[in-house]
Amino acid sequence: MNPETQIDNDEMLPEYDFSGGVRGKYYEAYKQAQNISQNTIVLDPDVASVFRDSASVNEALRMLLKIASSMKTIPINQDPPLVNS
């Protein structure tokens, strides 16, 4: 191939100026956004329709945890106390 007709495969034009660029500027934000999918919990449509946003789901779950932790538990190997009627 003639050097004058050789096609330059480099798509970077001389007008591009990256001298002020910062390497990895958005790396942490990108990495954080990618981690969201690993921690995502998918609600079934019937459950999701009850809640308006994730904050309301969290609030409901916190209430449920509070109620559950305040309930008296009966050990598995012990029979519940009998009530005289």
FENHUJO-V818718 format. One line per field, one symbol per residue. phi: phi as a letter, one per 30 degrees, with the letter a starting at -180 (. if undefined). psi: psi as a letter, one per 20 degrees, with the letter a starting at -180 (. if undefined). burial: # if it has 16 or more other C-alpha atoms within 10 Angstrom, else .. Layout:
phi=???
psi=???
burial=???
//
This chain:
phi=.dedcdddddddddddbcdcdcdiecdddddddddeddcdccddedddddcdadddddddddddddddddddcceddcddddcdc
psi=pphhjppoioipqiipojhjqppkhjgggggghhighhjpppqqhhghihqhrhhhgggghgggggghhiqpqpqhjpqqqqpp.
burial=.....................................................................................
//
